[in-house]
Amino acid sequence: MALSVVIPTFNERDALTGCLDKLAEHAPSMEIIVVNGPSTDGTSGVIREHGDVDVIIDITSRNINLARNVGLREATSNQVAILAPTSRIGPSWYGAVIETLTGAADAVSGPIRSHGEQPPDASRFGIERSGELTLVGGNLALTRAAVTALDGFDETLTSAGTADLARRIRGLGLQVVWHPDMTVGHTDGVGAPPMRNRDGYVATWERPNEPNWGQRYRSQCYRWAKNDGVGPRFVLRVLSTATADGFRSATDVMRGNGTPSRWFGNGIAVISNAVQGSIAGYRARRRDPTETRNPNGLSRTGAEGAIVAVYDQL
């Protein structure tokens, strides 16, 4: 098979069914691997009834990056895509992935559009402020060689795994392409029911509308300390980000969109989690001083203990 597709899912049975239907319609020859769990909505039974899924893996962990690594380990193709259950590929998606990854690129990503929107272009959505190409966690594909070089996702992170992956891709000098034809639709659009991420926030994939400030700063400081080191620039970055977020939150309180006690509680969560994330990131950098920066990756995963069952439907 030219392409394996890994779909981590958690209590997203109805959304996942739509994702699988579109894969069967536009790319029926792909290897499809669903990593499920620990879902309580009957996802596993529904997937088994869907004849287009090749492998189903039930796990006990809610860690999205661990789930991704479990799927990457099981994939057999030289190119591997990772989709969110809410993603709906279009007719040009498969061709864009294969064309890009069989060329000189190591990774490719594309736009996610909500219902009723026109597909965004790279000039608006594919470029970060730094000028670097960005990656979209619910619509991403890599070569097997890139997966090996990166050692998959960092399982220390329970969110923002794609942001960490993008930073490590740059560190390794791998080539990333943003392909406008790799567009997927998304169920989180006008007229669609809201989906909840693994932390319970109504959100699109890995982008909560209402952030968990503690988790956000633990993740950010871990990634920054691990990938860039701890020094004056790191401290300035944390302080400037926290000050800006604190000011915006205080403005919301003054407008009546929050309470002083909640604002104060969020501040305490930011401080304590920033410290914990920084310490963990510093230790991770010491454990893996190479540009891979992944001491808890695919080759050193604890995923075996999280796997409940593997069903091969081939």
N, C-alpha and C positions, 0 to 999 in steps of 0.2 A: 504493500500500500504506500502511496506517495505521501500521505499525511495522516497523522493521528490527532484526534481532538480530545482534550481533557476538559471535563465539565465538573467542577466541584459544586455541590448543591447542599442546601440545608433548609428543609421545610419550604421548598419551592416547587412542589409537585406540578401544579398547573402551568407555571411559567416554563418549567423544564420540558414538559410535553410539547409546547409550542416550539421551543428551541430544537428539539429532536425532529419534529416534523419538517422544519425548514432545512435542516441538515440532510434529511432523507430526500427532500425535493431537489436541492441544488448541488449536492455532493454525495451521492449514494455510495461511492466506493471508499469513503474514509473509514478508518478505524475509530470507533467512538468509545471512550472510556468515561464512565460516570462514577465519581467518588462521592458517596452519599453519607451524610451523617453529622451528628446523630439525629436524623430526621424523625419526627413523630407523627407525620401527616400521611403515612402510607406511601411515601415516595418509592421505596425499594420495590414494592409489589407492582406499582404502576410501570416502573422502568422495565421490569422483567417481561411485562406484556408487550413492550415496544420492541418489535423485532429488529430494529436497526442498531441497537446497542450491543457492542461486542463484549465489553467487560463491565461488570458492576462491582464496585468495592465499597463495602460498608465499614465505616470507621467510627470510633467513639469520641473523637476530638472535634471541637468547633474551630480549630485553628485553620484558617483558609489556606495559609502557606504550607502547612503540613499536608493538607488535602491535595494541593497542587503537586507537591513532591511525590506523593503516593501515585498520582496519575502519571507523572513524568516517568517514574520508574517502570511502570507497566507498559508504556507506549513502545511500539516496535518499529515505527517509521523513522526516517532520517530527518523529517520535519514534524514539529509538534505545535499545535495551536492550543490556546487556553481560552475558553469562552465562559461567560457568565450564563447561568440558566435563563436569564431574562433576555439574552441576545437572540436576534433573528437574522441569520445571514441572508444576503441577497444573491442574485444570480452571478454577480461578478466577484464575489468574495473568494471563492476557491481559486479561481484563475489568478487573482492578484497575489494570493499567498504563495502559490507554487511558482509563479513567474519570478517573484522577488527572492525567495529563499533558494531557488536553484541558480540564481545569479550570484552576485558578489555579497549580498547582504547576509548578516548573521541573525537579524531580528526584524520583524515588520509589525506595524500596528496601524490601525485606521480609526476613522470616526465612529462614534456611537450617536445615533440620532433618536430622539424620542418621537412618539407618534405625531404625525402631522408636520414635522420639521423637514426642511430641506437638508440633504447631507452636507455637513460642514466641510470646509476645505482646510488644507494644511496650513495656509497662511494665518488662519484664525485659531485653529485648535491643535495643530501638530507641533507648534514651536513654543518652547518655554521662553521666559524673559531672558534667560542666559543665552538664547540662540540655539540651544540643543534640542534635538528632536525628543519628544516625550513618548511615553507608552501608555496604553489604556489597558487596565487590568482585565476587563471583560472582553477584550478583543486583541489578542496578542499571539504571535507565532514566532518560533525560534528554530534554528537548526539544532540537530542533536549535538554537534560540536560545540555550539554556544551554550547549550544546557550543561554539558560536561565542564566547560571552562568556568562557568558561573557556579557550578555545583548546585544548581537549582535555586530555590527560594530559601531565605533565611527563616527558619521555623521559630526563632525567638520572637519574631514579629507576629502578632495576631491580626494586624492590619497594615496598610501601606507597604505591602510586600513588593508591589510593582514599582513604587517610587525607589525603594532600595535596590531593586534589580536594575533599574535604569541608571542609577548612579554607578553601580558596579560594572555595567556594560561600558560606560564611558571610561572608567578606570582601566579596563582591559583593552580599550581601543577597538572594540567591536563595532561593526557598522550597523546602524539602525536606519530603516527606511519607513517613512510615513506614506502610506499608499491610499489615496482618496477612494479607490475602487474597493478597498477592503472595508466598506461601510457595513455596519449592522444596525438593524432596528432595535428598539428597546421597549419593553412593556411599560416602563415608568413614564408614560406620556399622557397627553390629554385624553381623558376618558378611560384610562387604565387604572386599576387598583394599585395603591402604593405597595411596594415591596419593602420588607424589613431586612436590614443586614444582620450579621451574626451578633451584634451588640444590642439589637432591639430598636435601632433608630430607623425611622422611615427615611429611606435613602436610595440612591443609585449605588452601584457596586463600589464599596470602599470609600464613599464620599458622603458621610452623614450630613443631613441638613442642620441638625443640632448636635454639635460635636460633644463627645465625652472628653472634656478638657484634660483630665488626668491621663487617659489612654493616649490622647493625641500627643501630649508633651513627652510622655515616656517613649513613645515610638520615635518622635522627631529627634529627641536628644540621643537616643540609642543609635539611630542611623547616622546622625552628624558626627558623633564621637567615634563610631566604628569606622566610618569611611574617610573622614577628614582629620581625625585626631582632636585632642583637647588642648586648647591654647587660647590666647587672647581673642583671636578671631571667632573661635567657637563661643566663648563667653559673650562677646558682643552680639553675635547672631541670636543667641538664646534670649538675651535681655531685650534686644530690639523687637523680636517677635512677640515676646510676652507683654512688653509695654504696649505695642500696637493692639494686641488682642484685648488687653485689659482696658484700654481706652474705649475701644468699640463696645465692649460689654458694659462699661460704665455709662456710655451714651444710651444704650438700650434701657438700662435701669432708669435713667432720667426721663426717658420717653414713656415709661410705664410698661415696658416689655420684659421686665425682670424685677427681682427684689434684691435689696442690698445684702441680705443674708445669703442668697444664692450666689451673688457676685463674689462675696467674701469666701464662701465655700469653694467656688471654682478656683479662686486665687491660691488657696491652700493646696488644692489638688494639683495645680500647675507646678508649684514649687517642689512639693514632695516627689512627684513623678518625674519632674525634670532632673532632679538629683539622682533618683534611682536609675532612670534611663541613661544618664551620662556615665554613671559608674559601670553599668552593664555594657555599654558601648565601648568604653575604655578597655574593659577586660576582654571583650570580643576581638578588639583590634590587636591586643597582645597575643591572643590565641591563634589568630590567623593574620600574620603581618603581610601576606601576599596581597596582590590587587584583587584576588577573588573575594576577600573580606567576607567569608561565610563559614564561621566555625560551627554552625548548626544547619548545614545544608543537606543536599541529597545523599551524599556519601556517608554522612555521619548522623543520619536521621534516627529518631526514635519512633518512626512511624510503624514499625513492625508491631509494637505493642498496642498501637491504636487500631489496627485492622481487626475487624470482627470476622469478615467473610469476603471471599472473592468468588464471583460467579462468572465463568467464561461461557458466553452464549454463542460462540462461534460454532 
